[in-house]
């Protein structure tokens, strides 16, 4: 067991900071991709809705 990790005053190494930043960036990318997919489906829904409403116009 690495007891140095239990020290609350220990500064993280550059490697640990980079690993955490990579983890955070990958997480944010997944969230952005999920939002993009949701937004694209919403765009498609409203485009279809507008097309249907325009067809009903006299």
Secondary structure, 3 states (H helix, E strand, C coil): CCHHHHCCCCCCCHHHHHHHHHHHHHHHHHHHHHHHHHHHHHHHHHHHHHHHHHHHCC
